[in-house]
């Protein structure tokens, strides 16, 4: 399975990208399960209020399926795990 995760926004506005072939990774099955779960979750909505001008925005593409988008704050547990594992960042 091919996973592409793009993070944009943030304080500096510098995008980060991960392109992963899960067949090349020992944790590939776990990543595939997280990706399938992310595709079936309802889209998250940013919290109500004045907004977060420096929030991170993520675009996840799984194989050739249409991309899904989500925003931090408000990541689901599944989305958070994908971000941490694909981009190598912890929150």
N, C-alpha and C positions, 0 to 999 in steps of 0.2 A: 504494500500500500504506500502511496506517495502522499506525504503531508507537507503542506506549505503554510507557515505561520508568519505573518507580517505584523509587526508592532509599529504604530506611528503615534505621533503626538508626544506628550510629555513636555517637560520644562525646556529641554534643548531642541525638541522636534526632530531628533535624529532617528530615522527608522532602523529597525533591526529585523532580520529575516532568518528563518530556518527552513531549509528544504531537506526533508528526511525520507529515506526509503526504509520502511520498517523491516524489510527482509534482511537488511544489513546490520540490524541491532539486536543484542540479546534481550532487550526489553520491548521488542517489536510487538508482541502480542498484547502487552499492557497498553502500549500507545494506540494500537488499533481499537481496543476496547474503549479507551477514553475518547478517541475521535468519533466512533459510532455514537457514543452517549452524547457528545457535544452536538452532533447533527440532529439528534432527536429531542434535545431540550428546547423548551420555548425560549425565544430570544430574550436576553436580559434588557432591562431598561435602566438608564441611569437614575439615581435617587432624585426625588423631587427637590427643588430648591433653585439656587442661583446658578447651578451648573459647575462643572469642573473644567476650567479653561486649559489646564495642563494634564488632563486625563490621558491615559493610554487608550488607544483604539486598536483592536486586533481584527485581522482578517484570516480565517482558516479555510484552506481548500483541501479537500480530501479526494484524492484521485481526480476524476474529471467532473465531480459534482459541483453544483454552484457553490460559491464561497458563502460562509456565514460570517457575521460580524458581531463582536461583543466589545464592551467597554468596561474599563476599570475606573472607578469602583463599581462593584456590583457583579464581579465574576462569580460564577457558580464554582463549586468545589472541583468539578470536572475541568472546567476552563482554566482554573488556577493551576491544576496539576499539569495540564498540557503546556501552559506558558512556562512553568518552572522547568519541565523536562526538555522541552524543545529549545527554549532560549537560554537555558542554564541559569535562570534567575530565581531567587527566592524573594518572598515578600515578608 
